[in-house]
Amino acid sequence: MSTEIDITETLDVKGLSCPMPIVKTKGAIDDLAAGDVLEVISTDPGSISDIDGWATGTDGVTLLEQEEGDDVFTHYVRKEE
């Protein structure tokens, strides 16, 4: 991770494919308070573009960073409002 991100909650969606990582991410974000950061761990390569597109098109969330590891994709999403 290039910057230190204060993670509030981690959501493990490994093994799930589109659209479930987005569905579960949205549900988890809805339960967080403004300023909280959700770490999403996925094995779906499509989650990179899916979560980016979802965050871009969704008011009140910001995609802070995405990381690609060995068959694991980690996303950091902050709730803004």
C-alpha positions in Angstrom: 0.0 0.0 0.0 1.5 3.3 -1.0 -0.3 5.3 1.6 -1.5 4.4 5.1 -5.2 3.9 5.0 -7.1 3.6 8.3 -9.4 0.6 7.6 -12.7 0.5 9.5 -14.0 -2.9 8.2 -12.8 -5.7 5.9 -15.2 -7.4 3.5 -14.1 -10.8 2.1 -15.8 -11.5 -1.2 -13.2 -14.1 -2.4 -14.7 -16.7 -4.6 -17.7 -14.5 -5.7 -18.1 -13.2 -9.2 -19.9 -10.2 -10.6 -22.3 -8.8 -9.5 -21.9 -10.2 -5.9 -18.7 -8.3 -4.9 -20.6 -5.0 -5.8 -23.8 -6.1 -4.1 -21.9 -7.0 -0.9 -19.7 -3.9 -1.0 -22.8 -1.6 -1.3 -24.4 -3.4 1.6 -21.3 -3.0 3.8 -20.8 0.6 2.9 -24.4 1.4 3.8 -23.7 0.1 7.3 -20.6 2.4 7.8 -20.4 6.0 9.1 -19.1 8.9 7.1 -15.4 8.8 6.9 -15.1 5.1 7.4 -13.1 3.0 5.0 -14.1 -0.4 3.7 -11.4 -2.8 2.6 -12.8 -5.3 0.0 -10.8 -8.4 -0.8 -11.8 -10.2 -4.0 -10.6 -12.9 -6.3 -12.6 -11.7 -9.3 -10.3 -9.8 -11.8 -13.4 -8.0 -13.0 -13.8 -6.4 -9.6 -11.1 -3.9 -10.5 -13.2 -2.3 -13.2 -16.6 -3.1 -11.4 -15.8 -1.5 -8.1 -14.1 1.5 -9.9 -17.2 2.0 -12.0 -19.6 1.6 -9.1 -17.7 4.0 -6.9 -17.5 6.6 -9.7 -21.2 6.4 -10.3 -22.2 6.3 -6.7 -22.6 9.5 -4.7 -21.1 9.4 -1.2 -18.3 6.9 -1.9 -14.7 7.4 -3.0 -12.4 4.7 -4.3 -9.1 5.4 -2.5 -6.9 2.7 -4.0 -6.9 -0.7 -5.6 -4.1 -3.3 -5.4 -3.5 -6.4 -7.5 -1.8 -9.3 -5.8 -1.5 -13.0 -6.6 -5.0 -13.7 -7.7 -6.3 -11.3 -5.0 -7.6 -7.8 -5.7 -7.9 -5.4 -2.8 -10.1 -2.2 -2.9 -10.3 0.6 -0.4 -13.6 2.5 -0.5 -14.4 5.4 1.8 -17.9 6.5 2.7 -18.3 10.2 2.3 -21.7 11.0 3.6 
